[in-house]
Amino acid sequence: MQTFDFTTLCAVCSDIRANWLPSRLEQVYQRDRYTIAIALRTLKGRGWLEVSWHPQAARIHIGSPPPRTPDTFTFSQQLVHQLGGLALVTLDTIAPWERAVDLQFARRPGEQALYHLYVEIMGKYSNVILTDAKNIIVTAGRQVNQQKSSLRPILTGDVYEKPPSLTTAIPSLEESQENWQERVSLIPGTVKRQLPKIYRGVSPALVQSMLNDANISTQNTTDNLTSKEWRKLFKQWQEWLKALQSEKFQPGWTENGYTVLGWGAVKTTKDIQELLNRYYTDKFNQETFSQLRHQLIQKLSNILEKLRSKAQTFENRLQQSSQADEYRTKADLLMAYLQEWQPGMEEITLADFETNQPVKIKLQPDKNAVQNAQNLYKQHQKLKRARTAVEPLLAEVNAEIEYLEQVEAAISQIDKYQTAEDLQALEEIREELIAQKYLEDSEYRRRSSNATTTNFHHYQTANGFEVLIGRNNRQNDQLTFRVAGDYDLWFHAQEIPGSHVLLRLEPGAIPDENDLQFTANLAAYYSRARQSEQVPIIYTQPKHVYKPKGAKPGIAIYKQETILWGKPQSVKS
């Protein structure tokens, strides 16, 4: 992920000063442990200032509106309590060439600031700190006690101290190329490492773009640059300083990220805030998606392994209990042929009642025939009771395995991040597993159970009929039991975990074979049997699909179905 460096901070602050000062603070919403969104109102409209102290993605820029789920974080509530109704009147850097800014809030423009919101963008030490007019800390995004930092603790009630000053050199347009070159090349090393070490405000991404724009290899060292290359690099250096001084920036997309100077841009844009919001939102979503998907797969794998082991144990016990009738038959034979028994016998062979085949019966020599028969009857009753007890337990475990395999199949379909909807679908699965007690999360905030989930896959048949496909169990239930109409057709892989699929039909509309086959192919594709050549698919009317009482999300039974063979390989992903 590209670092939100000093140059980017300058560009963002310049734009905020031009378009968002002064503004009234209306609301504060905390998205997660590291990110808040501040609602600002100007004469031109309303926007959300996103401030993050995430260790890998600390930043400040105008972002997207937050979701409508409840905010239960105390930090945002404290900010609203102190800053609600005040105006953001000033945005300054705390010190020259530092990635830390001071957002000042007053009753109205022109008046003295009542509160300061310090945003420190310093990697893993990033923080957001609220102080009063006397710089007494009111609250902080991340409290830092003496154990964590004896140099600079950050605790409520303490006096705010600025971050320690950097000791590196300050860039200047007045510096000559000779002095600049001498300073950079004093200790030999690669240029991309030397510049950030020597000068303030220089990031690896900035040096990379300088070298690329000057057509100089990023592996070049200071002792093998030619005079021409030094001149070209110094020219880029001065262009950077001039852009900072004039606050004239050229935001744009590069092949691997973004630029605010126009260097290496493959597509330019006028809105730097939208550029940064899209970049960091997508990058952060991608990382969150990968981590969450890995966690869910690992957790499900562990749970399923334990459940399958438990099911195997129950099946073994049932297999043993199948011998119950054999014990009763032997006991009956022994009672019928008491006269054949002799004292001290360890085994007796008797003819079966029906087949007349010899049956060997082991005996306890210290007991008579009746006592041996009674022991066999007791074994019969014990195994019979075991079967009665184990069968419902096995059925329960198998139902649980079926449900979790359905969840596993849903996760396997969401195999890579493409849009925010992919992350949302995974988060819904996570919430479902928490609700079903398979996962624990102290920060879990339950969404309203009435919240409508419509993040379905959408397709269209050759005749223009819409096909909707659930991406997880929550969506499957929503699709089948709320969205489906009387004239629609419901599809699902037969006895295979997969998505619920709905072919939407208007009254009087009749799908032809191509429509049905197309939908069946999709149902096969969005099932665990995606890699197969053919998959049995059933379809029926939604009124013939039921949810068993007490069943877990995504589980449904059906009747009056018709079977088609779906061809998942024909679906273009």
C-alpha positions in Angstrom: 0.0 0.0 0.0 1.4 3.4 -1.0 2.4 5.5 2.0 0.4 8.7 2.7 3.5 10.8 2.6 4.3 14.5 3.3 3.7 15.6 -0.3 0.2 13.9 -0.3 -0.6 15.5 3.0 0.3 19.0 1.6 -1.9 18.4 -1.4 -4.8 17.3 0.7 -4.5 20.1 3.2 -4.3 22.7 0.4 -7.5 21.3 -1.1 -9.3 21.2 2.3 -8.3 24.8 3.0 -9.6 25.9 -0.3 -12.9 24.0 -0.3 -13.8 23.0 3.3 -12.8 26.0 5.5 -14.7 27.2 7.4 -17.2 24.4 8.0 -19.5 23.3 10.8 -19.0 19.9 12.5 -22.3 18.1 12.5 -21.5 14.5 13.3 -18.6 12.0 14.0 -18.9 8.4 13.1 -16.2 5.8 13.9 -15.9 3.2 11.2 -13.5 0.9 13.1 -10.8 0.9 15.7 -8.7 3.2 13.7 -10.9 5.4 11.5 -13.4 8.2 12.1 -15.5 10.2 9.6 -16.3 13.8 10.5 -19.4 15.4 8.9 -18.6 18.9 7.8 -21.2 21.4 6.5 -20.2 24.4 4.3 -22.3 26.8 2.4 -21.8 24.6 -0.7 -22.8 21.3 0.8 -21.8 18.5 3.2 -18.9 16.1 3.2 -17.2 13.5 5.4 -13.6 14.1 6.5 -12.0 10.7 6.9 -9.2 10.5 9.5 -7.4 7.3 10.1 -4.5 6.3 12.5 -4.2 2.8 11.1 -0.6 1.5 11.4 -0.4 0.7 7.7 -2.9 3.2 6.3 -2.9 6.4 8.4 -4.4 9.3 6.3 -6.7 12.3 6.2 -8.9 13.2 3.2 -12.5 13.7 2.3 -14.1 10.3 2.1 -17.4 8.5 1.6 -20.5 8.7 3.9 -20.3 6.0 6.6 -22.7 3.1 6.7 -26.0 3.4 8.6 -25.1 0.8 11.2 -24.9 2.0 14.8 -21.7 3.5 16.1 -20.8 2.1 19.5 -17.3 3.4 19.9 -16.6 5.8 22.7 -14.0 7.9 21.0 -16.4 9.2 18.4 -19.0 9.9 21.1 -16.4 12.0 23.0 -15.5 14.0 19.9 -19.2 14.7 19.2 -19.7 15.8 22.8 -16.8 18.2 22.7 -16.9 19.4 19.1 -20.6 19.2 18.1 -21.8 22.5 16.6 -18.3 24.1 16.5 -16.7 25.2 13.3 -13.5 23.9 11.8 -11.7 27.2 11.2 -8.0 26.3 10.7 -5.9 23.5 9.3 -2.2 23.9 10.0 0.9 21.6 10.1 2.3 21.2 13.6 5.8 21.8 12.5 7.5 22.3 9.1 8.1 19.1 7.1 6.2 17.0 9.7 3.3 14.6 8.8 1.2 16.0 11.6 -1.6 18.6 11.3 -3.7 20.7 13.7 -7.4 21.0 13.1 -8.7 23.9 15.1 -12.3 24.3 16.2 -14.0 27.5 17.4 -17.5 28.8 17.8 -17.2 30.8 14.6 -14.5 31.9 12.2 -12.3 34.6 13.6 -12.6 33.5 17.2 -10.0 31.8 19.3 -9.9 28.0 19.0 -11.6 26.1 21.8 -10.2 22.7 20.8 -7.4 21.2 18.7 -7.6 17.8 16.9 -4.1 16.7 16.2 -3.7 14.1 13.5 -0.3 12.5 13.5 0.5 10.3 10.5 3.6 8.4 11.7 3.3 4.8 10.7 2.7 2.5 13.6 2.8 5.5 16.0 0.0 7.3 14.2 -2.7 8.8 16.4 -5.5 11.3 16.7 -5.6 13.5 19.8 -8.2 16.0 21.0 -7.0 18.8 23.4 -8.6 21.9 24.8 -7.4 25.4 24.2 -4.7 24.9 26.9 -3.5 21.8 25.1 -4.7 19.4 27.8 -5.5 16.1 26.3 -9.3 15.4 26.4 -9.2 12.1 24.5 -7.2 10.1 22.0 -7.7 7.5 19.4 -4.9 5.5 21.0 -3.9 6.0 24.6 -0.2 5.5 25.2 0.9 4.7 28.8 4.3 4.8 30.4 4.9 1.1 29.7 4.4 1.6 26.0 6.4 4.8 25.7 8.3 6.5 28.5 9.4 9.2 26.1 6.0 10.4 25.0 3.0 9.0 26.9 -0.4 10.1 25.6 -3.1 10.0 28.4 -6.2 11.9 29.2 -5.4 14.9 31.4 -1.8 15.2 30.3 -0.4 18.2 28.5 0.0 17.5 24.7 3.6 17.4 23.5 4.5 17.6 19.9 6.2 14.6 18.3 10.0 14.7 18.6 11.6 16.9 15.8 13.3 15.1 13.0 17.0 15.5 12.8 17.4 15.2 9.0 18.1 18.1 6.7 15.4 20.5 5.5 14.9 20.6 1.7 15.3 24.1 0.2 15.0 25.7 -3.2 17.9 27.9 -2.3 20.3 24.9 -2.0 22.6 24.5 -5.0 23.0 21.3 -6.9 26.6 21.1 -5.8 25.7 21.2 -2.1 22.7 18.9 -2.6 24.7 16.4 -4.6 27.5 16.4 -2.0 25.1 15.8 0.8 23.3 12.9 -0.9 26.5 11.2 -2.1 28.5 11.7 1.2 27.8 8.1 2.1 27.5 5.7 -0.9 24.3 3.9 -1.4 21.3 3.6 -3.6 19.6 6.9 -4.4 16.2 5.6 -3.4 17.5 4.9 0.1 19.8 7.9 0.6 17.3 10.7 -0.1 14.7 9.6 2.5 17.5 9.1 5.1 19.0 12.6 4.5 16.0 14.9 3.9 12.8 15.5 5.7 9.5 15.0 3.8 11.0 12.5 1.4 9.3 9.2 1.0 10.4 6.1 -0.9 7.4 6.5 -3.2 8.4 10.1 -4.0 12.0 9.1 -4.8 10.7 6.2 -7.0 8.6 8.6 -9.0 11.5 11.1 -9.3 13.8 8.4 -10.7 11.2 7.0 -13.0 10.3 10.5 -14.4 14.1 11.2 -14.8 14.5 7.8 -16.6 17.1 6.7 -14.0 17.2 3.1 -12.7 16.0 2.7 -9.2 19.0 0.4 -8.4 21.5 3.2 -9.2 23.9 4.1 -6.4 25.2 7.6 -5.7 28.7 6.7 -6.9 27.7 5.5 -10.3 25.3 8.3 -11.4 26.5 10.3 -14.4 26.7 14.1 -14.3 23.7 14.2 -16.7 21.7 11.9 -14.4 22.5 14.1 -11.4 21.3 17.1 -13.3 18.0 15.4 -14.3 17.4 14.2 -10.8 18.1 17.6 -9.3 15.7 19.1 -11.7 13.0 16.7 -10.5 13.9 17.6 -6.9 13.4 21.3 -7.6 10.1 20.7 -9.4 8.9 18.9 -6.3 9.9 21.8 -4.0 8.2 24.3 -6.4 5.0 22.3 -6.3 5.0 22.3 -2.5 5.8 26.0 -2.4 3.1 27.0 -5.0 0.6 24.4 -3.8 0.0 23.4 -7.4 -0.6 19.7 -7.6 -1.6 17.4 -10.4 -3.3 14.3 -9.0 -3.6 11.2 -11.1 -3.5 7.4 -11.3 -0.2 5.6 -11.9 0.3 2.0 -12.9 0.8 0.9 -9.3 -0.9 3.6 -7.3 -1.4 7.3 -7.4 0.6 10.6 -7.7 -0.2 14.1 -6.6 2.6 15.6 -8.8 1.5 14.2 -12.2 4.7 12.1 -12.5 4.0 8.8 -14.2 0.3 9.4 -14.3 -1.6 7.2 -16.8 -4.9 9.0 -16.0 -5.3 12.4 -14.4 -8.1 13.7 -12.2 -9.1 17.1 -10.7 -10.5 15.7 -7.5 -7.6 14.7 -5.3 -10.0 13.7 -2.5 -11.9 11.2 -4.6 -8.6 9.8 -5.9 -7.3 9.1 -2.4 -10.6 7.9 -1.1 -10.9 5.3 -3.9 -7.2 4.2 -3.6 -7.1 3.7 0.2 -10.6 2.3 0.4 -9.9 -0.3 -2.3 -6.4 -1.2 -0.9 -7.7 -1.4 2.6 -10.7 -3.5 1.5 -8.4 -5.8 -0.4 -6.2 -6.5 2.6 -9.3 -6.9 4.9 -10.9 -9.2 2.4 -7.8 -11.5 2.2 -7.3 -11.6 5.9 -11.0 -12.2 6.6 -11.3 -14.9 3.9 -8.3 -16.7 5.3 -9.6 -16.6 8.8 -13.0 -17.9 7.9 -11.6 -20.7 5.8 -9.3 -21.8 8.6 -12.0 -21.6 11.2 -14.5 -23.6 9.1 -11.9 -26.2 8.3 -11.1 -26.7 12.0 -14.7 -27.0 13.0 -15.6 -29.3 10.1 -12.7 -31.6 10.9 -13.9 -32.0 14.5 -17.5 -32.5 13.4 -16.6 -35.1 10.9 -14.6 -36.9 13.5 -17.6 -36.8 15.8 -19.8 -38.1 13.1 -17.5 -41.0 12.4 -17.5 -41.9 16.1 -21.3 -42.0 16.1 -21.4 -44.1 12.9 -19.0 -46.6 14.5 -21.2 -46.9 17.5 -24.3 -47.4 15.3 -22.4 -50.1 13.4 -21.7 -51.8 16.7 -25.3 -51.5 17.7 -26.3 -53.3 14.5 -25.2 -56.4 16.3 -28.0 -56.1 18.8 -30.3 -58.5 16.9 -27.4 -61.0 16.7 -27.1 -61.1 20.5 -30.9 -61.7 20.8 -30.9 -64.5 18.3 -28.0 -66.2 20.2 -29.9 -65.8 23.5 -33.1 -67.3 22.0 -31.1 -70.3 20.6 -29.5 -70.9 23.9 -32.8 -70.9 25.7 -34.3 -73.2 23.1 -31.5 -75.7 23.4 -30.8 -75.7 27.1 -30.4 -79.5 27.1 -27.4 -79.1 24.8 -25.5 -77.1 27.4 -22.9 -78.8 29.6 -21.1 -77.4 32.7 -17.8 -75.7 32.0 -18.5 -75.1 28.3 -16.7 -72.1 26.8 -18.5 -72.3 23.4 -21.5 -74.0 21.9 -22.7 -74.5 18.3 -26.4 -74.5 17.6 -28.5 -74.6 14.4 -30.1 -71.3 13.4 -34.0 -71.4 13.5 -34.5 -70.2 9.9 -31.4 -71.2 7.9 -30.4 -74.2 10.0 -26.8 -73.0 9.6 -24.5 -73.6 12.6 -24.1 -70.6 15.0 -21.2 -70.4 17.4 -22.0 -68.9 20.8 -19.3 -67.9 23.2 -20.1 -68.8 26.9 -18.8 -67.9 30.3 -17.8 -71.3 31.8 -18.6 -70.3 35.4 -22.3 -69.6 34.5 -25.1 -71.9 33.5 -27.0 -71.7 30.2 -29.8 -69.4 31.5 -27.3 -67.0 33.0 -25.4 -66.9 29.7 -28.6 -66.2 27.8 -29.5 -63.4 30.2 -26.1 -61.8 29.6 -26.8 -61.9 25.8 -30.3 -60.4 26.3 -28.6 -57.6 28.3 -26.1 -56.9 25.5 -29.0 -56.8 23.1 -30.9 -54.2 25.2 -27.7 -52.1 25.7 -26.9 -51.9 22.0 -30.6 -51.2 21.2 -30.6 -48.2 23.7 -27.3 -47.0 22.2 -28.8 -46.9 18.7 -31.8 -44.9 20.0 -29.5 -42.4 21.7 -26.9 -42.1 18.9 -29.2 -41.8 15.9 -30.5 -38.3 16.7 -27.0 -37.2 17.7 -25.6 -38.3 14.4 -28.5 -36.6 12.6 -27.7 -33.4 14.4 -24.0 -33.5 13.6 -24.7 -34.3 9.9 -27.1 -31.3 9.8 -24.4 -29.1 11.2 -21.9 -30.4 8.7 -24.3 -29.8 5.9 -24.9 -26.2 7.1 -21.2 -25.4 7.4 -20.4 -27.0 4.0 -23.0 -24.6 2.6 -21.1 -21.7 4.2 -17.8 -23.1 3.0 -19.2 -23.3 -0.5 -20.3 -19.7 -0.3 -16.8 -18.5 0.7 -15.2 -20.6 -2.1 -17.3 -18.6 -4.6 -16.0 -15.3 -3.3 -12.5 -16.1 -4.2 -11.0 -12.7 -5.0 -11.7 -9.0 -4.2 -13.1 -7.0 -7.1 -15.6 -4.6 -5.6 -16.7 -3.5 -2.1 -19.6 -5.9 -2.5 -17.3 -8.8 -2.3 -16.0 -7.7 1.1 -19.6 -7.0 2.2 -20.6 -10.6 1.3 -17.7 -12.0 3.4 -18.6 -9.7 6.3 -22.2 -11.0 6.2 -20.9 -14.6 6.4 -18.7 -13.6 9.4 -21.7 -12.0 11.1 -23.8 -15.1 10.4 -21.1 -17.3 12.0 -21.0 -15.1 15.0 -24.7 -15.2 15.4 -24.6 -19.0 15.1 -22.0 -19.0 17.9 -19.2 -20.4 15.7 -17.1 -17.2 16.1 -16.5 -14.8 18.8 -15.8 -11.1 18.4 -15.9 -8.5 21.2 -16.2 -5.7 18.6 -19.0 -7.3 16.7 -21.9 -4.9 16.2 -25.1 -6.6 15.2 -26.9 -5.1 12.2 -30.6 -4.8 12.3 -32.2 -8.1 11.6 -34.6 -6.3 9.3 -31.8 -4.9 7.2 -32.5 -5.7 3.5 -29.7 -7.5 1.8 -29.7 -7.1 -2.0 -26.1 -7.6 -2.9 -26.9 -10.5 -5.2 -25.2 -11.6 -8.4 -27.2 -10.4 -11.4 -27.4 -12.1 -14.8 -29.8 -12.0 -17.8 -31.0 -14.8 -20.0 -31.1 -14.5 -23.8 -34.8 -13.6 -23.6 -34.2 -10.8 -21.1 -35.3 -12.6 -17.9 -33.4 -11.5 -14.8 -31.5 -14.1 -12.7 -30.5 -13.4 -9.1 -28.0 -15.5 -7.2 -27.3 -15.3 -3.4 -23.7 -14.8 -2.4 -24.1 -16.2 1.2 -26.7 -17.8 3.5 -28.2 -14.5 4.5 -28.7 -13.5 0.9 -30.0 -17.0 0.1 -32.8 -16.7 2.7 -33.5 -13.1 1.6 -33.8 -14.2 -2.0 -35.9 -17.3 -1.4 -38.3 -16.2 1.3 -38.6 -12.4 0.7 -37.7 -11.5 -2.9 -39.1 -14.5 -4.7 -42.5 -14.0 -6.3 -45.3 -16.4 -7.2 -44.3 -16.5 -10.9 -40.6 -17.0 -10.4 -38.6 -20.3 -10.5 -36.2 -21.4 -7.8 -33.0 -23.3 -8.7 -30.5 -25.2 -6.6 -27.9 -27.9 -7.0 -29.4 -31.3 -6.0 -28.0 -32.4 -2.6 -24.9 -30.3 -3.2 -24.0 -27.1 -1.2 -24.5 -24.0 -3.4 -26.3 -20.7 -3.9 -30.0 -20.2 -4.2 -30.8 -19.0 -7.7 -34.0 -17.2 -8.8 -35.3 -16.8 -12.3 -37.5 -13.8 -12.2 -40.7 -14.0 -14.3 -43.5 -11.6 -14.9 -47.2 -12.9 -14.8 -47.8 -14.9 -18.0 -44.2 -15.1 -19.0 -43.0 -18.6 -20.0 -39.2 -19.3 -20.1 -38.0 -21.5 -22.9 -35.5 -24.3 -22.7 -32.6 -21.9 -23.2 -33.6 -19.8 -20.3 -34.0 -22.8 -18.0 -30.7 -24.3 -19.1 -28.9 -20.9 -18.7 -30.2 -20.6 -15.2 -29.3 -24.3 -14.4 -25.8 -23.6 -15.6 -25.5 -20.7 -13.2 -26.8 -22.8 -10.3 -24.2 -25.4 -11.1 -21.4 -22.8 -11.4 -22.3 -21.3 -8.0 -22.2 -24.6 -6.2 -19.5 -26.8 -4.8 -19.5 -28.8 -8.0 -18.2 -25.9 -10.1 -15.4 -28.0 -11.5 -17.6 -30.8 -12.8 -18.8 -31.3 -16.3 -22.4 -31.8 -15.4 -24.3 -31.1 -12.1 -27.9 -32.2 -11.3 -30.0 -29.1 -10.7 -33.5 -29.0 -9.4 -36.0 -26.2 -10.0 -39.5 -25.5 -8.6 -41.8 -22.7 -7.7 -40.9 -20.7 -4.6 -44.1 -21.7 -2.9 -42.8 -25.3 -2.8 -39.6 -24.3 -1.0 -39.8 -24.3 2.8 -37.5 -23.6 5.7 -37.7 -26.3 8.4 -38.5 -25.0 11.9 -35.4 -24.0 13.7 -33.1 -24.5 10.6 -30.0 -22.5 10.2 -29.6 -19.8 7.6 -29.6 -20.9 4.0 -31.1 -24.4 4.7 -34.3 -25.1 2.7 -36.4 -28.2 1.7 -38.4 -28.4 -1.5 -40.9 -30.6 -3.3 -42.5 -30.9 -6.8 -39.1 -30.3 -8.4 -37.9 -30.9 -11.9 -34.3 -32.0 -12.6 -32.0 -30.4 -15.2 -28.3 -31.1 -15.8 -26.4 -27.8 -15.4 -23.1 -27.3 -17.2 -20.9 -25.0 -15.0 -18.0 -24.9 -17.5 -20.2 -23.0 -20.0 -20.5 -20.0 -17.6 -18.1 -17.2 -18.3 -16.9 -15.8 -15.0 
